[in-house]
Structures are given as structure tokens and as C-alpha cells.
Amino acid sequence: MDDDSEAVLKKIMDDGTFDELRQKLVEHLKKNEELQQFTQDKVLNSKTLQAESARKMSKKDLFDNLRKELENTVLEQALKATWAVLGDDAIGMPKLIDTKVHEALCAVHEERAAVRSNSAT
């Protein structure tokens, strides 16, 4: 079965299915107003922007300090939002993933059967 898992993953990555699923996920995350509001609130209330020294920082330093301060918190929230999208039947991601993986598994088995058939003759 491990062999099947690796072959299916390779097929999904090679045929563009993984990129298609990732793009759908990213589109939904970009539209997630709750995630946007969370991130905006964290940035506006950050220690980095509240500090007196913020006005004197270069943009690069400001962004670097914001990233250091907020990266884990924002990524954790984005991860929660990602899993919510992946599991949302209304969006259709669970069904889409199931269908695409099943199609890839069938294709892998068909390819193996064809190889066995050709080597048997």
C-alpha cells in the first residue's frame, strides 16, 4: 500500500492535480474575511508598530520585526482556516480531493496492469 501511496502522490503532483487543489485552497483563503481581519488586527496592535522606534525603522526592518513577532500566530490561524476549507462540504474540497485521489489510484493501477500485460506477452 505504501507503494500505491507514493505512486498516487507522484501522479497527482506530476499531472497538475496538486497545483489545482492548492490554487482552489489559496483562492478560498484569500476570500476569508475572518482571516484577513485577524491578521490586520494583529498587525495594527503589534508591539512593533506601537513602539516609538517604528517611525524610524526602514520598511525592511519594520517588516522583519513584524514577521518575527506575528509569524507563528498568523500562521496558526491560517492553518486552522486551511483545515476548515479542506473539510468544508459546502465548498466541495473533501469530495474533490477524494475524487482526484481515486482517479489517480485507478490510473496507477491501470498503468501497472498494462505493464504486467505487456511483460507477460
Secondary structure as UniProt FT lines:
FT   HELIX           2..14
FT   TURN            15..16
FT   HELIX           17..30
FT   HELIX           33..44
FT   HELIX           47..50
FT   HELIX           52..56
FT   HELIX           59..86
FT   TURN            89..92
FT   HELIX           93..120
//
